[in-house]
Amino acid sequence: MKTVFSVYWKRSFWKYLLVAFLPLGIWAYAFQLKDRPKENETLQVFFSSRQLFEDGPFRETRKDYSSAGILSLKTVSVSPTNQNYIGMFESEGLYYSDILFVPETQLTMYQDGNWFLPLDSTVLKDASLDWIFQSNRQDEKVALKVYDPNDANYNAHFDLSYVNLNDNREALYLCLNARMPNIYPWNNNSREGDNQALDLFRRIVFYQSKQ
């Protein structure tokens, strides 16, 4: 009888463990979902660049936004020379980032897919006559040129001293992702007050290093 019980236990003990630990697993997963930041509580900026040297405008921004309910402000850098660049540009940039630094090639490729918010309501009211914008087929200005490897004079308009641009061989444009929520009232999924992406865009454009 003892031998039969031993065989049964060896074959069936996992069932008892499952009954004991399954509720704990479900509870932990439910807690994780509850505690996960909502889409409008996060901001992400995608840089087509090798890396960031330092935080630039983001350190102070994180402090300011924490009281506004932004739980995470993340920056992602992917070198345009990376062999997986296109895939990461789509997965980390187009699908998850509120603001994007886009090379001219990708800007041309995606600018007519309603990915980028027209900038007339954001920076154009303060725009310098020397700034260069890219327009889509509807003649909406959807991207602001912020870097040109062949024009040192143009680069003086914008302070990107916190970005490592050594891998960049194309002009870079700054865009707002029209599909993300923090661009009230320009997105149907936005709520009043969720306009941090618009504010951050302007902070980047007008940033000046204190050094």
Backbone as JSON Lines, residues from 0, in Angstrom:
{"i":0,"aa":"M","n":[0.83,-1.21,0.0],"ca":[0.0,0.0,0.0],"c":[0.87,1.26,0.0]}
{"i":1,"aa":"K","n":[1.93,1.23,0.77],"ca":[2.83,2.36,0.85],"c":[3.48,2.64,-0.5]}
{"i":2,"aa":"T","n":[3.84,1.55,-1.19],"ca":[4.47,1.69,-2.5],"c":[3.51,2.31,-3.5]}
{"i":3,"aa":"V","n":[2.25,1.88,-3.49],"ca":[1.24,2.44,-4.39],"c":[1.05,3.93,-4.14]}
{"i":4,"aa":"F","n":[1.01,4.31,-2.85],"ca":[0.84,5.72,-2.5],"c":[2.04,6.54,-2.96]}
{"i":5,"aa":"S","n":[3.23,5.97,-2.82],"ca":[4.44,6.68,-3.24],"c":[4.43,6.94,-4.73]}
{"i":6,"aa":"V","n":[4.03,5.94,-5.51],"ca":[3.96,6.1,-6.95],"c":[2.92,7.15,-7.32]}
{"i":7,"aa":"Y","n":[1.76,7.09,-6.62],"ca":[0.71,8.07,-6.91],"c":[1.18,9.5,-6.6]}
{"i":8,"aa":"W","n":[1.86,9.65,-5.48],"ca":[2.34,10.98,-5.09],"c":[3.36,11.52,-6.09]}
{"i":9,"aa":"K","n":[4.28,10.65,-6.54],"ca":[5.29,11.09,-7.5],"c":[4.66,11.54,-8.8]}
{"i":10,"aa":"R","n":[3.56,10.86,-9.16],"ca":[2.9,11.2,-10.43],"c":[1.97,12.41,-10.3]}
{"i":11,"aa":"S","n":[1.5,12.69,-9.11],"ca":[0.42,13.66,-8.95],"c":[0.76,14.87,-8.09]}
{"i":12,"aa":"F","n":[1.99,14.92,-7.53],"ca":[2.28,16.0,-6.59],"c":[2.19,17.38,-7.25]}
{"i":13,"aa":"W","n":[2.48,17.43,-8.56],"ca":[2.46,18.72,-9.25],"c":[1.06,19.34,-9.24]}
{"i":14,"aa":"K","n":[0.01,18.49,-9.18],"ca":[-1.35,19.0,-9.14],"c":[-1.59,19.82,-7.88]}
{"i":15,"aa":"Y","n":[-1.04,19.32,-6.76],"ca":[-1.22,20.02,-5.49],"c":[-0.43,21.33,-5.48]}
{"i":16,"aa":"L","n":[0.74,21.28,-6.08],"ca":[1.54,22.51,-6.19],"c":[0.83,23.54,-7.05]}
{"i":17,"aa":"L","n":[0.2,23.06,-8.13],"ca":[-0.52,23.96,-9.02],"c":[-1.67,24.63,-8.29]}
{"i":18,"aa":"V","n":[-2.42,23.85,-7.51],"ca":[-3.53,24.41,-6.74],"c":[-3.04,25.43,-5.74]}
{"i":19,"aa":"A","n":[-1.87,25.17,-5.16],"ca":[-1.33,26.07,-4.14],"c":[-0.8,27.37,-4.73]}
{"i":20,"aa":"F","n":[-0.12,27.28,-5.89],"ca":[0.58,28.44,-6.41],"c":[-0.17,29.2,-7.5]}
{"i":21,"aa":"L","n":[-1.16,28.58,-8.13],"ca":[-1.9,29.24,-9.19],"c":[-2.57,30.54,-8.72]}
{"i":22,"aa":"P","n":[-3.27,30.55,-7.58],"ca":[-3.87,31.81,-7.11],"c":[-2.83,32.9,-6.88]}
{"i":23,"aa":"L","n":[-1.66,32.5,-6.37],"ca":[-0.6,33.49,-6.14],"c":[-0.14,34.1,-7.46]}
{"i":24,"aa":"G","n":[0.01,33.25,-8.49],"ca":[0.43,33.73,-9.79],"c":[-0.58,34.67,-10.4]}
{"i":25,"aa":"I","n":[-1.87,34.31,-10.3],"ca":[-2.93,35.16,-10.84],"c":[-2.96,36.5,-10.13]}
{"i":26,"aa":"W","n":[-2.8,36.47,-8.8],"ca":[-2.81,37.71,-8.03],"c":[-1.64,38.6,-8.42]}
{"i":27,"aa":"A","n":[-0.45,38.03,-8.58],"ca":[0.73,38.81,-8.94],"c":[0.57,39.43,-10.32]}
{"i":28,"aa":"Y","n":[0.01,38.66,-11.27],"ca":[-0.19,39.17,-12.63],"c":[-1.21,40.3,-12.63]}
{"i":29,"aa":"A","n":[-2.29,40.13,-11.88],"ca":[-3.32,41.17,-11.81],"c":[-2.76,42.44,-11.19]}
{"i":30,"aa":"F","n":[-1.94,42.29,-10.16],"ca":[-1.33,43.46,-9.53],"c":[-0.39,44.17,-10.49]}
{"i":31,"aa":"Q","n":[0.35,43.4,-11.29],"ca":[1.26,43.99,-12.27],"c":[0.5,44.81,-13.3]}
{"i":32,"aa":"L","n":[-0.61,44.27,-13.79],"ca":[-1.42,45.0,-14.76],"c":[-1.98,46.28,-14.16]}
{"i":33,"aa":"K","n":[-2.43,46.2,-12.92],"ca":[-3.01,47.36,-12.25],"c":[-1.97,48.45,-12.06]}
{"i":34,"aa":"D","n":[-0.74,48.03,-11.76],"ca":[0.31,48.99,-11.43],"c":[1.07,49.48,-12.67]}
{"i":35,"aa":"R","n":[0.82,48.92,-13.84],"ca":[1.53,49.3,-15.05],"c":[1.09,50.69,-15.5]}
{"i":36,"aa":"P","n":[2.03,51.56,-15.86],"ca":[1.64,52.9,-16.3],"c":[0.73,52.85,-17.51]}
{"i":37,"aa":"K","n":[-0.28,53.7,-17.51],"ca":[-1.17,53.81,-18.66],"c":[-0.45,54.55,-19.78]}
{"i":38,"aa":"E","n":[-1.0,54.46,-20.98],"ca":[-0.33,55.04,-22.14],"c":[-0.15,56.55,-21.98]}
{"i":39,"aa":"N","n":[-1.14,57.22,-21.38],"ca":[-1.02,58.67,-21.23],"c":[-0.18,59.05,-20.01]}
{"i":40,"aa":"E","n":[0.38,58.06,-19.3],"ca":[1.27,58.33,-18.18],"c":[2.73,58.13,-18.56]}
{"i":41,"aa":"T","n":[2.98,57.88,-19.84],"ca":[4.35,57.66,-20.31],"c":[4.65,58.55,-21.5]}
{"i":42,"aa":"L","n":[5.91,58.89,-21.64],"ca":[6.4,59.61,-22.82],"c":[7.68,58.93,-23.28]}
{"i":43,"aa":"Q","n":[7.85,58.84,-24.59],"ca":[9.08,58.27,-25.13],"c":[9.55,59.1,-26.32]}
{"i":44,"aa":"V","n":[10.87,59.33,-26.37],"ca":[11.48,60.07,-27.47],"c":[12.46,59.14,-28.17]}
{"i":45,"aa":"F","n":[12.3,59.0,-29.48],"ca":[13.16,58.12,-30.27],"c":[14.19,58.97,-31.02]}
{"i":46,"aa":"F","n":[15.46,58.63,-30.82],"ca":[16.55,59.32,-31.5],"c":[17.19,58.39,-32.52]}
{"i":47,"aa":"S","n":[17.26,58.84,-33.76],"ca":[18.06,58.14,-34.76],"c":[19.5,58.63,-34.58]}
{"i":48,"aa":"S","n":[20.17,58.05,-33.61],"ca":[21.53,58.46,-33.28],"c":[22.2,57.35,-32.49]}
{"i":49,"aa":"R","n":[23.51,57.46,-32.37],"ca":[24.26,56.42,-31.68],"c":[23.89,56.36,-30.2]}
{"i":50,"aa":"Q","n":[23.81,57.53,-29.55],"ca":[23.53,57.56,-28.11],"c":[23.28,59.0,-27.69]}
{"i":51,"aa":"L","n":[22.86,59.16,-26.43],"ca":[22.79,60.48,-25.82],"c":[23.99,60.62,-24.9]}
{"i":52,"aa":"F","n":[24.65,61.77,-24.99],"ca":[25.78,62.03,-24.1],"c":[25.29,62.29,-22.67]}
{"i":53,"aa":"E","n":[24.2,63.02,-22.57],"ca":[23.62,63.34,-21.26],"c":[22.15,63.68,-21.46]}
{"i":54,"aa":"D","n":[21.49,64.09,-20.38],"ca":[20.03,64.21,-20.4],"c":[19.51,65.41,-21.18]}
{"i":55,"aa":"G","n":[20.36,66.41,-21.41],"ca":[19.87,67.58,-22.13],"c":[18.62,68.17,-21.48]}
{"i":56,"aa":"P","n":[17.54,68.34,-22.24],"ca":[16.32,68.95,-21.68],"c":[15.48,68.01,-20.84]}
{"i":57,"aa":"F","n":[15.87,66.75,-20.73],"ca":[14.96,65.76,-20.14],"c":[15.02,65.69,-18.61]}
{"i":58,"aa":"R","n":[16.15,66.07,-18.03],"ca":[16.26,65.97,-16.57],"c":[15.24,66.86,-15.88]}
{"i":59,"aa":"E","n":[15.21,68.13,-16.26],"ca":[14.25,69.05,-15.67],"c":[12.82,68.68,-16.06]}
{"i":60,"aa":"T","n":[12.67,68.19,-17.28],"ca":[11.33,67.81,-17.74],"c":[10.75,66.7,-16.89]}
{"i":61,"aa":"R","n":[11.56,65.71,-16.56],"ca":[11.08,64.61,-15.71],"c":[10.56,65.14,-14.37]}
{"i":62,"aa":"K","n":[11.29,66.07,-13.79],"ca":[10.86,66.64,-12.51],"c":[9.53,67.38,-12.67]}
{"i":63,"aa":"D","n":[9.43,68.17,-13.71],"ca":[8.21,68.95,-13.92],"c":[7.01,68.06,-14.2]}
{"i":64,"aa":"Y","n":[7.21,67.01,-14.97],"ca":[6.09,66.17,-15.38],"c":[5.65,65.17,-14.31]}
{"i":65,"aa":"S","n":[6.5,64.9,-13.36],"ca":[6.13,63.92,-12.33],"c":[4.88,64.37,-11.57]}
{"i":66,"aa":"S","n":[4.74,65.67,-11.36],"ca":[3.56,66.19,-10.67],"c":[2.33,66.22,-11.57]}
{"i":67,"aa":"A","n":[2.56,66.05,-12.87],"ca":[1.44,66.04,-13.83],"c":[0.98,64.63,-14.17]}
{"i":68,"aa":"G","n":[1.53,63.63,-13.47],"ca":[1.09,62.25,-13.67],"c":[1.88,61.46,-14.7]}
{"i":69,"aa":"I","n":[2.98,62.02,-15.22],"ca":[3.83,61.27,-16.15],"c":[4.78,60.41,-15.32]}
{"i":70,"aa":"L","n":[4.58,59.1,-15.36],"ca":[5.36,58.17,-14.53],"c":[6.66,57.77,-15.19]}
{"i":71,"aa":"S","n":[6.77,57.92,-16.51],"ca":[7.98,57.49,-17.2],"c":[8.23,58.4,-18.39]}
{"i":72,"aa":"L","n":[9.45,58.96,-18.47],"ca":[9.9,59.69,-19.65],"c":[11.17,59.0,-20.11]}
{"i":73,"aa":"K","n":[11.06,58.3,-21.22],"ca":[12.15,57.43,-21.68],"c":[12.71,57.93,-23.01]}
{"i":74,"aa":"T","n":[14.02,57.8,-23.16],"ca":[14.65,58.1,-24.45],"c":[15.26,56.81,-25.01]}
{"i":75,"aa":"V","n":[15.11,56.64,-26.32],"ca":[15.65,55.47,-27.02],"c":[16.52,55.95,-28.15]}
{"i":76,"aa":"S","n":[17.76,55.45,-28.22],"ca":[18.68,55.82,-29.3],"c":[19.05,54.59,-30.11]}
{"i":77,"aa":"V","n":[18.9,54.68,-31.41],"ca":[19.29,53.6,-32.32],"c":[20.07,54.23,-33.47]}
{"i":78,"aa":"S","n":[21.3,53.79,-33.65],"ca":[22.13,54.34,-34.71],"c":[21.54,54.0,-36.08]}
{"i":79,"aa":"P","n":[21.49,54.96,-37.0],"ca":[20.99,54.66,-38.35],"c":[21.88,53.68,-39.1]}
{"i":80,"aa":"T","n":[23.08,53.42,-38.6],"ca":[23.95,52.43,-39.23],"c":[23.74,51.03,-38.66]}
{"i":81,"aa":"N","n":[22.91,50.91,-37.64],"ca":[22.6,49.6,-37.05],"c":[21.86,48.74,-38.08]}
{"i":82,"aa":"Q","n":[22.26,47.47,-38.22],"ca":[21.65,46.62,-39.25],"c":[20.18,46.34,-38.96]}
{"i":83,"aa":"N","n":[19.73,46.52,-37.71],"ca":[18.33,46.32,-37.35],"c":[17.59,47.65,-37.21]}
{"i":84,"aa":"Y","n":[18.16,48.69,-37.79],"ca":[17.6,50.03,-37.56],"c":[16.14,50.14,-37.99]}
{"i":85,"aa":"I","n":[15.8,49.68,-39.19],"ca":[14.43,49.86,-39.69],"c":[13.41,49.2,-38.77]}
{"i":86,"aa":"G","n":[13.71,47.97,-38.36],"ca":[12.79,47.27,-37.46],"c":[12.63,47.99,-36.14]}
{"i":87,"aa":"M","n":[13.73,48.5,-35.59],"ca":[13.66,49.19,-34.31],"c":[13.04,50.57,-34.46]}
{"i":88,"aa":"F","n":[13.25,51.2,-35.62],"ca":[12.59,52.48,-35.87],"c":[11.08,52.31,-35.85]}
{"i":89,"aa":"E","n":[10.6,51.24,-36.44],"ca":[9.16,51.0,-36.44],"c":[8.65,50.59,-35.06]}
{"i":90,"aa":"S","n":[9.31,49.6,-34.45],"ca":[8.79,49.05,-33.19],"c":[8.94,50.02,-32.03]}
{"i":91,"aa":"E","n":[10.09,50.69,-31.91],"ca":[10.32,51.6,-30.79],"c":[9.92,53.04,-31.13]}
{"i":92,"aa":"G","n":[10.0,53.38,-32.42],"ca":[9.71,54.74,-32.81],"c":[8.25,54.97,-33.17]}
{"i":93,"aa":"L","n":[7.83,54.46,-34.31],"ca":[6.48,54.72,-34.81],"c":[5.39,54.19,-33.88]}
{"i":94,"aa":"Y","n":[5.62,53.04,-33.26],"ca":[4.56,52.43,-32.46],"c":[4.55,52.87,-31.0]}
{"i":95,"aa":"Y","n":[5.67,53.39,-30.49],"ca":[5.73,53.65,-29.05],"c":[6.24,55.03,-28.67]}
{"i":96,"aa":"S","n":[6.75,55.81,-29.6],"ca":[7.36,57.09,-29.22],"c":[6.45,58.27,-29.54]}
{"i":97,"aa":"D","n":[6.43,59.23,-28.65],"ca":[5.63,60.43,-28.82],"c":[6.33,61.43,-29.73]}
{"i":98,"aa":"I","n":[7.65,61.46,-29.64],"ca":[8.47,62.39,-30.42],"c":[9.58,61.6,-31.1]}
{"i":99,"aa":"L","n":[9.87,61.94,-32.35],"ca":[10.87,61.19,-33.1],"c":[11.84,62.12,-33.79]}
{"i":100,"aa":"F","n":[13.12,61.76,-33.73],"ca":[14.16,62.35,-34.57],"c":[14.33,61.42,-35.76]}
{"i":101,"aa":"V","n":[13.88,61.87,-36.92],"ca":[13.73,60.99,-38.08],"c":[14.72,61.38,-39.18]}
{"i":102,"aa":"P","n":[15.49,60.41,-39.71],"ca":[16.34,60.72,-40.87],"c":[15.49,61.04,-42.1]}
{"i":103,"aa":"E","n":[16.06,61.76,-43.01],"ca":[15.3,62.21,-44.18],"c":[14.71,61.04,-44.97]}
{"i":104,"aa":"T","n":[15.43,59.93,-45.09],"ca":[14.93,58.79,-45.85],"c":[13.65,58.24,-45.24]}
{"i":105,"aa":"Q","n":[13.66,58.01,-43.91],"ca":[12.46,57.47,-43.25],"c":[11.33,58.48,-43.22]}
{"i":106,"aa":"L","n":[11.67,59.75,-43.1],"ca":[10.63,60.77,-43.12],"c":[9.87,60.73,-44.44]}
{"i":107,"aa":"T","n":[10.59,60.66,-45.54],"ca":[9.96,60.58,-46.86],"c":[9.13,59.31,-47.0]}
{"i":108,"aa":"M","n":[9.62,58.23,-46.42],"ca":[8.95,56.94,-46.54],"c":[7.62,56.91,-45.78]}
{"i":109,"aa":"Y","n":[7.55,57.57,-44.62],"ca":[6.39,57.44,-43.75],"c":[5.55,58.71,-43.63]}
{"i":110,"aa":"Q","n":[5.95,59.81,-44.23],"ca":[5.28,61.06,-43.95],"c":[3.84,61.1,-44.46]}
{"i":111,"aa":"D","n":[3.47,60.27,-45.4],"ca":[2.1,60.28,-45.93],"c":[1.21,59.22,-45.3]}
{"i":112,"aa":"G","n":[1.67,58.62,-44.21],"ca":[0.87,57.58,-43.55],"c":[0.13,58.06,-42.33]}
{"i":113,"aa":"N","n":[-0.06,59.38,-42.22],"ca":[-0.75,59.98,-41.06],"c":[-0.06,59.63,-39.74]}
{"i":114,"aa":"W","n":[1.25,59.46,-39.79],"ca":[2.0,59.18,-38.56],"c":[2.35,60.47,-37.82]}
{"i":115,"aa":"F","n":[2.54,61.57,-38.55],"ca":[3.12,62.76,-37.96],"c":[2.1,63.89,-37.87]}
{"i":116,"aa":"L","n":[2.09,64.55,-36.73],"ca":[1.14,65.62,-36.48],"c":[1.58,66.9,-37.2]}
{"i":117,"aa":"P","n":[0.66,67.55,-37.94],"ca":[1.01,68.85,-38.51],"c":[1.44,69.83,-37.41]}
{"i":118,"aa":"L","n":[2.49,70.59,-37.68],"ca":[3.12,71.4,-36.64],"c":[2.58,72.82,-36.56]}
{"i":119,"aa":"D","n":[1.58,73.16,-37.35],"ca":[1.08,74.53,-37.38],"c":[0.65,75.01,-36.0]}
{"i":120,"aa":"S","n":[0.18,74.1,-35.18],"ca":[-0.36,74.49,-33.87],"c":[0.69,74.39,-32.76]}
{"i":121,"aa":"T","n":[1.91,74.01,-33.09],"ca":[2.88,73.78,-32.03],"c":[4.02,74.79,-32.04]}
{"i":122,"aa":"V","n":[4.87,74.73,-33.04],"ca":[6.05,75.6,-33.03],"c":[6.04,76.68,-34.1]}
{"i":123,"aa":"L","n":[5.14,76.59,-35.05],"ca":[5.21,77.51,-36.17],"c":[4.95,78.96,-35.76]}
{"i":124,"aa":"K","n":[4.2,79.14,-34.69],"ca":[3.93,80.52,-34.27],"c":[5.2,81.21,-33.77]}
{"i":125,"aa":"D","n":[6.22,80.42,-33.38],"ca":[7.5,80.99,-32.95],"c":[8.61,80.72,-33.95]}
{"i":126,"aa":"A","n":[8.27,80.17,-35.1],"ca":[9.3,79.69,-36.02],"c":[10.13,80.82,-36.6]}
{"i":127,"aa":"S","n":[11.41,80.55,-36.7],"ca":[12.31,81.47,-37.37],"c":[12.14,81.31,-38.89]}
{"i":128,"aa":"L","n":[12.38,82.39,-39.61],"ca":[12.3,82.32,-41.07],"c":[13.39,81.44,-41.65]}
{"i":129,"aa":"D","n":[14.42,81.16,-40.85],"ca":[15.53,80.33,-41.32],"c":[15.28,78.84,-41.12]}
{"i":130,"aa":"W","n":[14.23,78.5,-40.39],"ca":[13.95,77.09,-40.16],"c":[13.4,76.44,-41.43]}
{"i":131,"aa":"I","n":[13.67,75.14,-41.57],"ca":[13.22,74.38,-42.74],"c":[12.26,73.29,-42.29]}
{"i":132,"aa":"F","n":[11.12,73.21,-42.94],"ca":[10.09,72.2,-42.62],"c":[9.88,71.29,-43.82]}
{"i":133,"aa":"Q","n":[9.45,70.08,-43.5],"ca":[9.06,69.13,-44.54],"c":[7.55,68.99,-44.52]}
{"i":134,"aa":"S","n":[6.93,69.02,-45.7],"ca":[5.47,68.93,-45.79],"c":[5.04,67.62,-46.4]}
{"i":135,"aa":"N","n":[3.81,67.2,-46.08],"ca":[3.26,65.99,-46.69],"c":[2.48,66.37,-47.95]}
{"i":136,"aa":"R","n":[1.77,65.41,-48.52],"ca":[1.06,65.65,-49.78],"c":[-0.09,66.65,-49.6]}
{"i":137,"aa":"Q","n":[-0.56,66.82,-48.39],"ca":[-1.63,67.79,-48.12],"c":[-1.06,69.18,-47.84]}
{"i":138,"aa":"D","n":[0.25,69.32,-48.04],"ca":[0.95,70.58,-47.81],"c":[0.9,70.99,-46.34]}
{"i":139,"aa":"E","n":[0.84,70.0,-45.45],"ca":[0.91,70.25,-44.03],"c":[2.36,70.07,-43.58]}
{"i":140,"aa":"K","n":[2.88,71.0,-42.82],"ca":[4.24,70.91,-42.32],"c":[4.27,69.91,-41.17]}
{"i":141,"aa":"V","n":[4.9,68.76,-41.39],"ca":[4.85,67.67,-40.41],"c":[6.2,67.4,-39.75]}
{"i":142,"aa":"A","n":[7.26,68.09,-40.17],"ca":[8.57,67.81,-39.61],"c":[9.45,69.05,-39.69]}
{"i":143,"aa":"L","n":[10.21,69.26,-38.63],"ca":[11.14,70.39,-38.55],"c":[12.57,69.87,-38.64]}
{"i":144,"aa":"K","n":[13.32,70.38,-39.61],"ca":[14.72,69.97,-39.7],"c":[15.5,70.56,-38.52]}
{"i":145,"aa":"V","n":[16.22,69.68,-37.79],"ca":[16.98,70.14,-36.63],"c":[18.47,69.87,-36.76]}
{"i":146,"aa":"Y","n":[18.85,69.12,-37.8],"ca":[20.27,68.8,-37.98],"c":[20.54,68.53,-39.45]}
{"i":147,"aa":"D","n":[21.65,69.07,-39.92],"ca":[22.06,68.82,-41.29],"c":[23.58,68.64,-41.3]}
{"i":148,"aa":"P","n":[24.05,67.43,-41.61],"ca":[25.5,67.18,-41.55],"c":[26.3,68.0,-42.57]}
{"i":149,"aa":"N","n":[25.62,68.58,-43.52],"ca":[26.31,69.35,-44.56],"c":[26.12,70.86,-44.41]}
{"i":150,"aa":"D","n":[25.56,71.29,-43.29],"ca":[25.3,72.72,-43.11],"c":[25.51,73.1,-41.65]}
{"i":151,"aa":"A","n":[26.73,73.46,-41.31],"ca":[27.06,73.83,-39.93],"c":[26.3,75.07,-39.49]}
{"i":152,"aa":"N","n":[26.04,75.98,-40.4],"ca":[25.3,77.19,-40.05],"c":[23.87,76.86,-39.63]}
{"i":153,"aa":"Y","n":[23.25,75.92,-40.34],"ca":[21.88,75.56,-39.97],"c":[21.85,74.89,-38.6]}
{"i":154,"aa":"N","n":[22.83,74.07,-38.31],"ca":[22.86,73.36,-37.02],"c":[22.92,74.31,-35.84]}
{"i":155,"aa":"A","n":[23.37,75.53,-36.07],"ca":[23.46,76.49,-34.98],"c":[22.09,76.92,-34.46]}
{"i":156,"aa":"H","n":[21.03,76.63,-35.21],"ca":[19.69,77.01,-34.77],"c":[19.22,76.17,-33.58]}
{"i":157,"aa":"F","n":[19.71,74.94,-33.46],"ca":[19.18,74.01,-32.47],"c":[20.33,73.4,-31.67]}
{"i":158,"aa":"D","n":[20.12,73.29,-30.37],"ca":[21.15,72.75,-29.49],"c":[20.91,71.25,-29.31]}
{"i":159,"aa":"L","n":[21.71,70.45,-30.02],"ca":[21.67,68.99,-29.88],"c":[23.0,68.5,-29.32]}
{"i":160,"aa":"S","n":[23.6,69.29,-28.45],"ca":[24.9,68.95,-27.88],"c":[24.83,67.68,-27.02]}
{"i":161,"aa":"Y","n":[23.65,67.28,-26.6],"ca":[23.49,66.09,-25.76],"c":[23.33,64.81,-26.58]}
{"i":162,"aa":"V","n":[23.35,64.93,-27.92],"ca":[23.13,63.78,-28.8],"c":[24.42,63.47,-29.57]}
{"i":163,"aa":"N","n":[24.79,62.19,-29.61],"ca":[25.94,61.75,-30.41],"c":[25.46,61.52,-31.85]}
{"i":164,"aa":"L","n":[25.84,62.41,-32.74],"ca":[25.38,62.38,-34.12],"c":[26.46,61.92,-35.09]}
{"i":165,"aa":"N","n":[27.51,61.28,-34.58],"ca":[28.64,60.89,-35.42],"c":[28.26,59.89,-36.51]}
{"i":166,"aa":"D","n":[27.2,59.1,-36.29],"ca":[26.79,58.11,-37.28],"c":[25.81,58.66,-38.32]}
{"i":167,"aa":"N","n":[25.38,59.89,-38.14],"ca":[24.33,60.43,-39.0],"c":[24.9,61.06,-40.26]}
{"i":168,"aa":"R","n":[24.44,60.58,-41.4],"ca":[24.88,61.1,-42.69],"c":[23.76,61.8,-43.43]}
{"i":169,"aa":"E","n":[22.57,61.83,-42.81],"ca":[21.42,62.49,-43.42],"c":[20.91,63.58,-42.48]}
{"i":170,"aa":"A","n":[20.13,64.48,-43.03],"ca":[19.46,65.49,-42.21],"c":[18.48,64.79,-41.26]}
{"i":171,"aa":"L","n":[18.33,65.36,-40.08],"ca":[17.4,64.83,-39.09],"c":[16.23,65.8,-38.92]}
{"i":172,"aa":"Y","n":[15.03,65.23,-38.82],"ca":[13.83,66.01,-38.63],"c":[13.15,65.62,-37.33]}
{"i":173,"aa":"L","n":[12.55,66.6,-36.69],"ca":[11.84,66.37,-35.44],"c":[10.35,66.32,-35.73]}
{"i":174,"aa":"C","n":[9.7,65.25,-35.24],"ca":[8.28,65.01,-35.54],"c":[7.52,64.66,-34.27]}
{"i":175,"aa":"L","n":[6.23,64.94,-34.3],"ca":[5.3,64.51,-33.25],"c":[4.46,63.35,-33.79]}
{"i":176,"aa":"N","n":[4.35,62.3,-32.99],"ca":[3.58,61.13,-33.41],"c":[2.09,61.4,-33.23]}
{"i":177,"aa":"A","n":[1.37,61.44,-34.32],"ca":[-0.06,61.77,-34.28],"c":[-0.91,60.68,-33.66]}
{"i":178,"aa":"R","n":[-0.35,59.49,-33.42],"ca":[-1.14,58.37,-32.91],"c":[-0.98,58.17,-31.41]}
{"i":179,"aa":"M","n":[-0.16,58.99,-30.77],"ca":[0.03,58.88,-29.33],"c":[-0.92,59.84,-28.61]}
{"i":180,"aa":"P","n":[-1.2,59.59,-27.32],"ca":[-2.3,60.31,-26.67],"c":[-1.98,61.69,-26.13]}
{"i":181,"aa":"N","n":[-0.74,62.01,-25.82],"ca":[-0.46,63.24,-25.09],"c":[-0.3,64.46,-26.0]}
{"i":182,"aa":"I","n":[-1.24,64.62,-26.92],"ca":[-1.22,65.76,-27.84],"c":[-2.61,66.41,-27.89]}
{"i":183,"aa":"Y","n":[-3.25,66.49,-26.74],"ca":[-4.58,67.11,-26.67],"c":[-4.52,68.53,-27.23]}
{"i":184,"aa":"P","n":[-5.52,68.92,-28.04],"ca":[-6.73,68.2,-28.44],"c":[-6.64,67.57,-29.82]}
{"i":185,"aa":"W","n":[-5.43,67.24,-30.28],"ca":[-5.26,66.82,-31.67],"c":[-5.43,65.33,-31.89]}
{"i":186,"aa":"N","n":[-5.7,64.58,-30.84],"ca":[-5.92,63.15,-30.95],"c":[-7.22,62.81,-30.25]}
{"i":187,"aa":"N","n":[-8.07,62.01,-30.89],"ca":[-9.37,61.66,-30.3],"c":[-9.23,60.89,-29.0]}
{"i":188,"aa":"N","n":[-8.07,60.24,-28.8],"ca":[-7.83,59.48,-27.57],"c":[-7.24,60.34,-26.46]}
{"i":189,"aa":"S","n":[-6.98,61.6,-26.75],"ca":[-6.39,62.49,-25.75],"c":[-7.46,63.01,-24.8]}
{"i":190,"aa":"R","n":[-7.03,63.25,-23.57],"ca":[-7.9,63.88,-22.59],"c":[-7.38,65.29,-22.31]}
{"i":191,"aa":"E","n":[-8.27,66.16,-21.89],"ca":[-7.87,67.54,-21.59],"c":[-6.75,67.54,-20.56]}
{"i":192,"aa":"G","n":[-5.7,68.24,-20.86],"ca":[-4.54,68.28,-19.97],"c":[-3.42,67.35,-20.39]}
{"i":193,"aa":"D","n":[-3.74,66.37,-21.25],"ca":[-2.71,65.44,-21.74],"c":[-2.02,66.05,-22.95]}
{"i":194,"aa":"N","n":[-1.22,67.07,-22.71],"ca":[-0.55,67.76,-23.81],"c":[0.96,67.83,-23.59]}
{"i":195,"aa":"Q","n":[1.49,66.89,-22.79],"ca":[2.91,66.94,-22.46],"c":[3.81,66.72,-23.66]}
{"i":196,"aa":"A","n":[3.37,65.93,-24.64],"ca":[4.19,65.71,-25.82],"c":[4.38,67.01,-26.6]}
{"i":197,"aa":"L","n":[3.34,67.82,-26.68],"ca":[3.45,69.11,-27.35],"c":[4.43,70.02,-26.61]}
{"i":198,"aa":"D","n":[4.33,70.02,-25.3],"ca":[5.22,70.85,-24.49],"c":[6.67,70.37,-24.61]}
{"i":199,"aa":"L","n":[6.87,69.05,-24.57],"ca":[8.22,68.5,-24.66],"c":[8.83,68.8,-26.03]}
{"i":200,"aa":"F","n":[8.03,68.75,-27.07],"ca":[8.51,69.1,-28.42],"c":[9.1,70.51,-28.41]}
{"i":201,"aa":"R","n":[8.38,71.44,-27.81],"ca":[8.86,72.81,-27.76],"c":[10.11,72.93,-26.89]}
{"i":202,"aa":"R","n":[10.17,72.18,-25.82],"ca":[11.35,72.21,-24.95],"c":[12.59,71.76,-25.72]}
{"i":203,"aa":"I","n":[12.42,70.75,-26.54],"ca":[13.55,70.25,-27.34],"c":[13.97,71.29,-28.38]}
{"i":204,"aa":"V","n":[12.98,71.88,-29.05],"ca":[13.27,72.86,-30.11],"c":[14.02,74.07,-29.55]}
{"i":205,"aa":"F","n":[13.58,74.54,-28.38],"ca":[14.14,75.77,-27.84],"c":[15.18,75.54,-26.74]}
{"i":206,"aa":"Y","n":[15.61,74.31,-26.59],"ca":[16.6,74.0,-25.56],"c":[17.93,74.69,-25.85]}
{"i":207,"aa":"Q","n":[18.52,75.22,-24.78],"ca":[19.86,75.8,-24.87],"c":[20.66,75.29,-23.67]}
{"i":208,"aa":"S","n":[21.78,74.66,-23.95],"ca":[22.63,74.15,-22.89],"c":[23.13,75.29,-22.02]}
{"i":209,"aa":"K","n":[23.23,75.03,-20.72],"ca":[23.7,76.05,-19.78],"c":[25.23,76.1,-19.73]}
{"i":210,"aa":"Q","n":[25.88,75.17,-20.39],"ca":[27.36,75.15,-20.37],"c":[27.91,76.22,-21.33]}
